[in-house]
Amino acid sequence: MHGQQAIDSARVTEIQQALIREHYLSGEASGRWDSTTEAAMQKFQADQGWQTKLMPDSRAIKKLGLGPDYSNAINAKNSTFADPPPASTIPAEQSSGFAAAAGVNH
């Protein structure tokens, strides 16, 4: 068999906590992907108009706030960057190459 065969218990706990927060599951997170957790995820996905046969849908994971963390991405909100160097410090051959690629004439 290839690929992931089961959801890691730590990830199941995260999913359960999110489902509890969204009122689709009650009680404490157990870290076990049981029938109650599966039913809660199916209900959550159905309420979003998504498929309910495969578990769990990537859109549901994102909607529960458990998707990838892009907070350090270069275009992340509130990111800070150093000012670019002055144009005068860019070598002429590089500058002309940028201009040509952009279709800009000096």
C-alpha distance (Angstrom), angle and dihedral (degrees) to the residues before:
residue distance angle dihedral
M1 . . .
H2 3.77 . .
G3 3.78 132.8 .
Q4 3.74 131.8 20.7
Q5 3.80 111.7 -25.9
A6 3.80 99.3 -176.4
I7 3.78 139.5 12.2
D8 3.79 113.7 -100.5
S9 3.82 110.9 -107.8
A10 3.82 92.3 -123.2
R11 3.83 89.3 55.0
V12 3.80 90.9 46.3
T13 3.81 88.4 53.5
E14 3.83 90.2 52.9
I15 3.80 91.3 48.9
Q16 3.81 91.9 47.1
Q17 3.81 91.9 49.2
A18 3.81 89.9 51.3
L19 3.82 91.5 48.1
I20 3.81 89.7 49.3
R21 3.82 90.2 49.6
E22 3.82 89.7 51.2
H23 3.84 91.3 47.4
Y24 3.80 95.8 -115.2
L25 3.80 93.5 113.3
S26 3.77 131.9 32.3
G27 3.76 133.5 -156.6
E28 3.78 126.6 31.7
A29 3.79 128.3 -32.4
S30 3.82 108.1 -103.9
G31 3.79 101.2 -176.5
R32 3.81 90.0 -125.4
W33 3.81 121.1 116.0
D34 3.81 94.4 -135.0
S35 3.80 132.8 162.0
T36 3.83 92.0 -90.9
T37 3.80 91.7 54.4
E38 3.79 91.7 44.8
A39 3.83 91.1 50.6
A40 3.82 91.0 48.7
M41 3.80 91.2 51.3
Q42 3.81 91.4 46.7
K43 3.81 89.9 51.7
F44 3.81 92.1 47.5
Q45 3.80 91.3 49.9
A46 3.81 93.0 45.0
D47 3.81 90.3 51.5
Q48 3.81 87.9 55.7
G49 3.81 91.4 49.8
W50 3.81 93.0 -111.5
Q51 3.79 132.9 129.9
T52 3.77 117.0 -75.5
K53 3.81 102.7 -167.4
L54 3.81 101.1 76.7
M55 3.76 118.4 58.5
P56 2.96 123.8 -107.6
D57 3.81 113.7 0.2
S58 3.82 113.7 -142.0
R59 3.82 90.5 -131.1
A60 3.80 89.2 56.3
I61 3.80 91.6 50.3
K62 3.81 90.0 51.8
K63 3.81 92.6 44.8
L64 3.81 89.0 52.2
G65 3.81 87.9 56.1
L66 3.80 94.0 -109.2
G67 3.79 100.3 111.9
P68 3.78 126.9 112.9
D69 3.78 118.1 -49.4
Y70 3.79 110.0 -121.1
S71 3.80 95.3 166.6
N72 3.80 90.9 119.7
A73 3.80 95.1 46.6
I74 3.77 115.7 122.8
N75 3.79 91.6 -114.0
A76 3.80 96.1 44.1
K77 3.78 116.9 133.5
N78 3.81 113.0 -90.4
S79 3.80 92.4 14.0
T80 3.76 115.6 154.1
F81 3.74 125.7 -143.4
A82 3.76 135.5 -176.8
D83 3.78 115.0 -107.6
P84 3.80 112.6 -96.4
P85 3.78 116.7 -104.5
P86 3.80 116.5 -92.7
A87 3.81 113.7 -86.8
S88 3.79 88.9 -120.7
T89 3.81 89.5 67.8
I90 3.83 94.1 57.7
P91 3.82 111.7 96.9
A92 3.83 112.4 -108.2
E93 3.83 94.2 -120.8
Q94 3.81 90.4 52.7
S95 3.80 92.5 45.6
S96 3.80 92.3 50.0
G97 3.81 89.2 48.9
F98 3.81 90.6 53.7
A99 3.81 90.5 47.9
A100 3.80 92.7 48.8
A101 3.81 92.2 48.2
A102 3.79 90.5 49.8
G103 3.81 92.8 45.7
V104 3.80 91.4 -119.5
N105 3.78 121.1 144.8
H106 3.78 121.4 -150.8
